[in-house]
């Protein structure tokens, strides 16, 4: 699978059609142009496409819902797992080194993102339904 095909597949699977057409597709076109004319190294061109993909993911996440609600969904499993972890420590937190506590906190937070993303990720609109995509981005009162 080529780089362009992989980015296109990821984008059409996880992004709205609007984000793909306005953010990722132009970046892929620039990638093809930069690689064919050798005006930029292929690594820098790939990095530009990946940055566009991350920007499109951010756009969909921000436009799709409230970030405070997402943070709340992440904090629910964080608190749940942290409570049971701390409950099972025989000597308490004082016996753990700061590096160990930091690595456990990072692991708990990282593992808590998966259920939150599954529950919170905005629903994709079917291709060819541009009006539904535009109404989702309209301000709600």
N, CA, C and O of each residue as an XYZ file, in Angstrom:
564
protein
N       0.849     -1.171      0.000
C       0.000      0.000      0.000
C       0.897      1.237      0.000
O       1.855      1.321      0.768
N       0.585      2.165     -0.842
C       1.388      3.382     -0.936
C       0.997      4.360      0.168
O      -0.029      4.195      0.829
N       1.813      5.360      0.352
C       1.564      6.373      1.375
C       0.252      7.108      1.097
O      -0.547      7.324      2.008
N       0.037      7.487     -0.146
C      -1.185      8.223     -0.510
C      -2.417      7.353     -0.280
O      -3.431      7.832      0.229
N      -2.333      6.083     -0.652
C      -3.473      5.179     -0.454
C      -3.758      4.974      1.029
O      -4.919      4.913      1.434
N      -2.718      4.868      1.835
C      -2.915      4.675      3.277
C      -3.562      5.901      3.905
O      -4.485      5.766      4.708
N      -3.093      7.092      3.554
C      -3.679      8.316      4.108
C      -5.115      8.482      3.635
O      -5.982      8.884      4.411
N      -5.370      8.176      2.374
C      -6.733      8.280      1.838
C      -7.667      7.311      2.544
O      -8.798      7.665      2.877
N      -7.201      6.092      2.772
C      -8.026      5.097      3.463
C      -8.325      5.531      4.896
O      -9.468      5.456      5.346
N      -7.301      5.981      5.607
C      -7.517      6.461      6.976
C      -8.462      7.654      7.006
O      -9.333      7.744      7.872
N      -8.290      8.554      6.072
C      -9.109      9.764      6.050
C     -10.562      9.459      5.745
O     -11.458      9.987      6.404
N     -10.806      8.619      4.761
C     -12.190      8.307      4.424
C     -12.849      7.461      5.500
O     -14.073      7.466      5.631
N     -12.053      6.739      6.267
C     -12.611      5.903      7.339
C     -12.946      6.716      8.589
O     -13.973      6.476      9.224
N     -12.089      7.675      8.947
C     -12.241      8.347     10.229
C     -12.634      9.815     10.151
O     -13.014     10.396     11.168
N     -12.558     10.424      8.991
C     -12.857     11.850      8.886
C     -14.162     12.079      8.152
O     -14.635     11.218      7.410
N     -14.734     13.244      8.366
C     -15.911     13.614      7.584
C     -15.466     13.950      6.176
O     -14.296     14.244      5.932
N     -16.404     13.903      5.261
C     -16.090     14.197      3.872
C     -15.606     15.631      3.726
O     -14.722     15.917      2.918
N     -16.188     16.529      4.507
C     -15.803     17.945      4.464
C     -14.328     18.119      4.850
O     -13.588     18.822      4.161
N     -13.904     17.492      5.931
C     -12.511     17.602      6.366
C     -11.557     16.979      5.364
O     -10.468     17.500      5.123
N     -11.968     15.863      4.781
C     -11.107     15.232      3.788
C     -10.927     16.131      2.572
O      -9.808     16.337      2.104
N     -12.043     16.667      2.060
C     -11.969     17.474      0.842
C     -11.274     18.812      1.056
O     -10.588     19.295      0.155
N     -11.436     19.419      2.227
C     -10.876     20.752      2.456
C      -9.472     20.747      3.050
O      -8.742     21.726      2.902
N      -9.081     19.664      3.720
C      -7.791     19.664      4.404
C      -6.844     18.609      3.846
O      -5.719     18.929      3.461
N      -7.284     17.363      3.800
C      -6.378     16.271      3.446
C      -6.151     16.176      1.937
O      -5.016     15.983      1.501
N      -7.203     16.308      1.135
C      -7.048     16.178     -0.322
C      -6.075     17.214     -0.892
O      -5.237     16.846     -1.716
N      -6.143     18.504     -0.491
C      -5.133     19.440     -0.996
C      -3.706     19.088     -0.551
O      -2.754     19.287     -1.305
N      -3.564     18.573      0.659
C      -2.235     18.172      1.124
C      -1.705     17.000      0.309
O      -0.512     16.936      0.014
N      -2.591     16.069     -0.057
C      -2.157     14.950     -0.902
C      -1.781     15.431     -2.302
O      -0.833     14.923     -2.901
N      -2.518     16.403     -2.818
C      -2.176     16.966     -4.124
C      -0.810     17.661     -4.065
O       0.004     17.518     -4.978
N      -0.568     18.409     -2.992
C       0.742     19.037     -2.817
C       1.844     17.992     -2.690
O       2.945     18.179     -3.208
N       1.549     16.902     -2.006
C       2.531     15.822     -1.875
C       2.908     15.269     -3.241
O       4.090     15.103     -3.543
N       1.902     14.984     -4.071
C       2.185     14.462     -5.412
C       3.014     15.450     -6.221
O       3.952     15.059     -6.915
N       2.671     16.720     -6.131
C       3.410     17.736     -6.877
C       4.845     17.869     -6.366
O       5.786     17.934     -7.157
N       5.009     17.910     -5.043
C       6.350     18.060     -4.470
C       7.246     16.875     -4.799
O       8.429     17.053     -5.090
N       6.696     15.676     -4.754
C       7.501     14.488     -5.040
C       7.841     14.414     -6.524
O       8.960     14.050     -6.885
N       6.887     14.757     -7.385
C       7.148     14.651     -8.826
C       8.113     15.721     -9.320
O       8.878     15.471    -10.251
N       8.094     16.911     -8.717
C       8.999     17.979     -9.157
C      10.277     18.029     -8.332
O      11.185     18.795     -8.655
N      10.365     17.242     -7.288
C      11.529     17.188     -6.395
C      11.833     18.558     -5.796
O      12.992     18.892     -5.547
N      10.778     19.353     -5.564
C      10.982     20.661     -4.946
C      11.165     20.547     -3.435
O      11.652     21.481     -2.797
N      10.788     19.434     -2.872
C      10.908     19.194     -1.438
C      11.247     17.720     -1.240
O      10.847     16.877     -2.042
N      11.973     17.412     -0.190
C      12.290     16.000      0.050
C      11.007     15.235      0.355
O      10.032     15.797      0.855
N      11.029     13.958      0.048
C       9.828     13.148      0.243
C       9.456     13.055      1.722
O       8.275     12.989      2.061
N      10.445     13.050      2.591
C      10.171     12.985      4.029
C       9.437     14.229      4.496
O       8.477     14.132      5.261
N       9.875     15.390      4.049
C       9.198     16.638      4.439
C       7.793     16.705      3.852
O       6.873     17.208      4.497
N       7.621     16.198      2.630
C       6.295     16.188      2.013
C       5.358     15.248      2.771
O       4.184     15.563      2.968
N       5.877     14.094      3.196
C       5.058     13.165      3.988
C       4.692     13.770      5.339
O       3.568     13.609      5.815
N       5.634     14.456      5.944
C       5.356     15.111      7.219
C       4.260     16.167      7.066
O       3.409     16.308      7.945
N       4.277     16.900      5.965
C       3.238     17.903      5.720
C       1.862     17.249      5.591
O       0.871     17.785      6.087
N       1.799     16.104      4.931
C       0.524     15.388      4.790
C       0.054     14.872      6.150
O      -1.132     14.957      6.471
N       0.978     14.339      6.948
C       0.601     13.852      8.280
C       0.111     14.994      9.176
O      -0.819     14.817      9.963
N       0.736     16.151      9.053
C       0.272     17.313      9.827
C      -1.125     17.736      9.378
O      -1.953     18.124     10.202
N      -1.386     17.663      8.085
C      -2.728     17.975      7.583
C      -3.746     16.961      8.103
O      -4.865     17.330      8.457
N      -3.359     15.687      8.150
C      -4.257     14.656      8.676
C      -4.561     14.913     10.150
O      -5.712     14.810     10.576
N      -3.530     15.249     10.929
C      -3.759     15.559     12.348
C      -4.629     16.804     12.507
O      -5.478     16.860     13.397
N      -4.423     17.796     11.653
C      -5.269     18.988     11.693
C      -6.713     18.670     11.364
O      -7.622     19.241     11.967
N      -6.942     17.770     10.419
C      -8.303     17.372     10.066
C      -8.956     16.587     11.202
O     -10.147     16.748     11.468
N      -8.177     15.743     11.866
C      -8.715     15.006     13.021
C      -9.099     15.987     14.120
O     -10.156     15.857     14.738
N      -8.234     16.972     14.361
C      -8.534     17.996     15.366
C      -9.789     18.771     14.980
O     -10.637     19.035     15.832
N      -9.915     19.137     13.715
C     -11.088     19.876     13.234
C     -12.365     19.081     13.470
O     -13.363     19.629     13.938
N     -12.334     17.790     13.147
C     -13.516     16.960     13.364
C     -13.836     16.809     14.844
O     -15.005     16.800     15.230
N     -12.808     16.691     15.671
C     -13.043     16.535     17.114
C     -13.628     17.809     17.706
O     -14.540     17.749     18.531
N     -13.111     18.959     17.294
C     -13.600     20.229     17.835
C     -14.989     20.535     17.300
O     -15.862     20.975     18.048
N     -15.198     20.305     16.014
C     -16.482     20.614     15.398
C     -17.543     19.597     15.801
O     -18.731     19.918     15.820
N     -17.128     18.378     16.123
C     -18.070     17.320     16.406
C     -18.676     17.363     17.792
O     -19.718     16.745     18.006
N     -18.087     18.051     18.733
C     -18.641     18.054     20.069
C     -17.841     18.912     21.019
O     -16.922     19.631     20.626
N     -18.205     18.820     22.241
C     -17.620     19.634     23.296
C     -16.387     18.945     23.863
O     -16.457     17.784     24.266
N     -15.267     19.642     23.897
C     -14.027     19.045     24.413
C     -14.096     18.796     25.918
O     -13.445     17.880     26.421
N     -14.870     19.593     26.636
C     -15.020     19.357     28.073
C     -15.730     18.022     28.319
O     -15.391     17.303     29.260
N     -16.691     17.698     27.495
C     -17.387     16.413     27.623
C     -16.412     15.263     27.330
O     -16.445     14.229     27.998
N     -15.547     15.452     26.328
C     -14.546     14.439     26.016
C     -13.590     14.249     27.187
O     -13.257     13.118     27.543
N     -13.149     15.353     27.787
C     -12.253     15.261     28.944
C     -12.944     14.523     30.092
O     -12.315     13.734     30.796
N     -14.226     14.781     30.274
C     -14.984     14.062     31.300
C     -15.056     12.577     31.019
O     -14.941     11.762     31.935
N     -15.245     12.218     29.754
C     -15.276     10.802     29.399
C     -13.921     10.133     29.615
O     -13.866      8.942     29.924
N     -12.838     10.875     29.459
C     -11.514     10.323     29.719
C     -11.295     10.179     31.220
O     -10.697      9.202     31.673
N     -11.773     11.144     31.988
C     -11.549     11.115     33.440
C     -12.311     10.003     34.149
O     -11.885      9.557     35.214
N     -13.418      9.547     33.590
C     -14.177      8.468     34.239
C     -13.331      7.198     34.363
O     -13.187      6.692     35.475
N     -12.758      6.652     33.266
C     -11.917      5.463     33.451
C     -10.615      5.755     34.193
O     -10.087      4.877     34.875
N     -10.084      6.986     34.068
C      -8.868      7.335     34.812
C      -9.130      7.201     36.307
O      -8.350      6.577     37.025
N     -10.211      7.779     36.766
C     -10.540      7.697     38.199
C     -10.829      6.257     38.619
O     -10.418      5.823     39.695
N     -11.528      5.531     37.776
C     -11.880      4.148     38.086
C     -10.626      3.298     38.267
O     -10.473      2.625     39.286
N      -9.721      3.328     37.270
C      -8.520      2.507     37.350
C      -7.561      2.997     38.430
O      -6.923      2.187     39.102
N      -7.453      4.296     38.602
C      -6.560      4.831     39.634
C      -7.040      4.416     41.024
O      -6.226      4.078     41.884
N      -8.350      4.439     41.252
C      -8.878      4.049     42.560
C      -8.523      2.605     42.875
O      -8.033      2.311     43.965
N      -8.767      1.697     41.928
C      -8.488      0.288     42.203
C      -6.991      0.012     42.276
O      -6.566     -0.881     43.008
N      -6.191      0.760     41.534
C      -4.752      0.603     41.646
C      -4.281      1.045     43.027
O      -3.514      0.334     43.676
N      -4.728      2.199     43.476
C      -4.315      2.704     44.788
C      -4.864      1.844     45.921
O      -4.223      1.707     46.963
N      -6.029      1.273     45.726
C      -6.613      0.393     46.731
C      -5.771     -0.871     46.907
O      -5.692     -1.413     48.009
N      -5.150     -1.339     45.843
C      -4.374     -2.569     45.899
C      -2.931     -2.396     46.334
O      -2.221     -3.391     46.486
N      -2.471     -1.167     46.540
C      -1.091     -0.965     46.984
C      -0.971     -1.280     48.465
O      -1.645     -0.651     49.281
N      -0.126     -2.245     48.834
C      -0.026     -2.601     50.246
C       0.658     -1.529     51.095
O       0.280     -1.331     52.249
N       1.650     -0.838     50.548
C       2.384      0.144     51.336
C       1.962      1.577     51.070
O       2.516      2.505     51.658
N       1.001      1.766     50.200
C       0.587      3.118     49.861
C       1.470      3.724     48.787
O       2.428      3.101     48.330
N       1.150      4.915     48.397
C       1.862      5.591     47.321
C       3.253      6.023     47.766
O       4.134      6.189     46.922
N       3.471      6.205     49.027
C       4.763      6.701     49.510
C       5.910      5.730     49.225
O       7.071      6.141     49.204
N       5.605      4.464     49.008
C       6.662      3.489     48.731
C       7.059      3.445     47.255
O       8.046      2.802     46.896
N       6.304      4.117     46.414
C       6.616      4.107     44.987
C       7.556      5.251     44.644
O       7.489      6.325     45.243
N       8.423      5.014     43.683
C       9.308      6.091     43.228
C       8.519      7.025     42.324
O       7.480      6.650     41.781
N       9.018      8.239     42.170
C       8.295      9.212     41.354
C       8.267      8.796     39.882
O       7.292      9.075     39.183
N       9.318      8.136     39.408
C       9.330      7.671     38.018
C       8.270      6.597     37.800
O       7.616      6.568     36.758
N       8.102      5.722     38.773
C       7.097      4.669     38.654
C       5.686      5.253     38.680
O       4.824      4.844     37.902
N       5.457      6.204     39.571
C       4.145      6.846     39.645
C       3.850      7.572     38.341
O       2.739      7.488     37.818
N       4.837      8.279     37.818
C       4.652      9.006     36.564
C       4.333      8.051     35.421
O       3.431      8.320     34.627
N       5.058      6.943     35.327
C       4.802      5.991     34.242
C       3.431      5.339     34.393
O       2.760      5.092     33.392
N       3.001      5.057     35.620
C       1.674      4.484     35.823
C       0.571      5.477     35.476
O      -0.448      5.101     34.895
N       0.773      6.747     35.832
C      -0.219      7.771     35.494
C      -0.333      7.909     33.981
O      -1.437      7.996     33.444
N       0.803      7.931     33.296
C       0.781      8.039     31.834
C       0.089      6.827     31.219
O      -0.694      6.972     30.280
N       0.368      5.647     31.733
C      -0.262      4.431     31.211
C      -1.767      4.446     31.430
O      -2.527      4.091     30.529
N      -2.204      4.851     32.615
C      -3.636      4.888     32.905
C      -4.339      5.894     32.015
O      -5.402      5.597     31.470
N      -3.766      7.079     31.856
C      -4.395      8.102     31.009
C      -4.408      7.649     29.550
O      -5.412      7.828     28.859
N      -3.313      7.068     29.076
C      -3.252      6.619     27.682
C      -4.278      5.523     27.411
O      -4.934      5.532     26.369
N      -4.420      4.584     28.337
C      -5.398      3.514     28.149
C      -6.827      4.002     28.304
O      -7.753      3.351     27.820
N      -7.025      5.119     28.960
C      -8.373      5.658     29.143
C      -8.861      6.417     27.917
O     -10.056      6.690     27.800
N      -7.961      6.763     27.001
C      -8.389      7.472     25.801
C      -9.189      6.582     24.863
O     -10.115      7.068     24.212
N      -8.867      5.300     24.771
C      -9.541      4.410     23.816
C     -11.048      4.347     24.033
O     -11.789      4.558     23.073
N     -11.547      4.066     25.243
C     -13.003      4.027     25.395
C     -13.656      5.386     25.176
O     -14.783      5.466     24.688
N     -12.949      6.453     25.537
C     -13.520      7.785     25.339
C     -13.623      8.115     23.852
O     -14.614      8.697     23.410
N     -12.613      7.749     23.092
C     -12.659      8.019     21.655
C     -13.767      7.205     20.992
O     -14.462      7.713     20.112
N     -13.938      5.956     21.403
C     -14.987      5.119     20.827
C     -16.369      5.707     21.122
O     -17.241      5.707     20.254
N     -16.565      6.198     22.323
C     -17.869      6.751     22.698
C     -18.110      8.143     22.132
O     -19.252      8.507     21.850
N     -17.069      8.912     21.967
C     -17.219     10.330     21.665
C     -17.024     10.683     20.207
O     -17.510     11.728     19.774
N     -16.334      9.861     19.425
C     -15.981     10.232     18.063
C     -17.241     10.596     17.286
O     -18.222      9.853     17.321
N     -17.227     11.733     16.584
C     -18.437     12.169     15.885
C     -18.843     11.193     14.789
O     -18.003     10.560     14.150
N     -20.140     11.089     14.592
C     -20.661     10.189     13.577
C     -20.308     10.717     12.192
O     -20.486     11.900     11.901
N     -19.808      9.829     11.347
C     -19.465     10.235      9.990
C     -20.725     10.307      9.147
O     -21.656      9.519      9.314
N     -20.731     11.269      8.241
C     -21.831     11.377      7.298
C     -21.521     10.508      6.087
O     -20.365     10.414      5.673
N     -22.539      9.874      5.515
C     -22.261      9.060      4.330
C     -21.781      9.936      3.182
O     -22.204     11.085      3.058
N     -20.889      9.395      2.335
C     -20.431     10.182      1.191
C     -21.610     10.570      0.308
O     -22.522      9.775      0.082
N     -21.578     11.787     -0.180
C     -22.657     12.267     -1.030
C     -23.781     12.921     -0.257
O     -24.835     13.196     -0.830
N     -23.591     13.177      1.024
C     -24.603     13.846      1.836
C     -24.012     15.149      2.372
O     -23.827     15.287      3.581
N     -23.708     16.121      1.479
C     -23.017     17.329      1.923
C     -23.871     18.226      2.802
O     -23.335     18.960      3.632
N     -25.179     18.184      2.641
C     -26.028     19.065      3.446
C     -26.024     18.656      4.909
O     -26.044     19.514      5.791
N     -26.000     17.361      5.176
C     -25.966     16.909      6.565
C     -24.655     17.306      7.230
O     -24.627     17.624      8.419
N     -23.571     17.287      6.460
C     -22.271     17.686      6.994
C     -22.220     19.180      7.302
O     -21.592     19.596      8.275
N     -22.877     19.978      6.477
C     -22.883     21.415      6.707
C     -23.762     21.791      7.892
O     -23.448     22.736      8.616
N     -24.859     21.064      8.102
C     -25.733     21.408      9.211
C     -25.093     21.076     10.547
O     -25.416     21.704     11.555
N     -24.184     20.092     10.577
C     -23.511     19.761     11.832
C     -22.549     20.860     12.246
O     -22.294     21.051     13.435
N     -22.008     21.589     11.263
C     -21.036     22.625     11.595
C     -21.702     23.969     11.868
O     -21.037     24.927     12.261
N     -23.001     24.037     11.660
C     -23.710     25.290     11.905
C     -23.808     25.541     13.396
O     -23.927     24.596     14.175
N     -23.760     26.809     13.806
C     -23.873     27.098     15.238
C     -25.235     26.699     15.770
O     -26.263     26.906     15.125
N     -25.218     26.127     16.950
C     -26.477     25.688     17.570
C     -26.823     26.633     18.694
O     -25.959     27.065     19.456
N     -28.098     26.945     18.785
C     -28.525     27.857     19.857
C     -29.318     27.150     20.909
O     -29.752     27.773     21.879
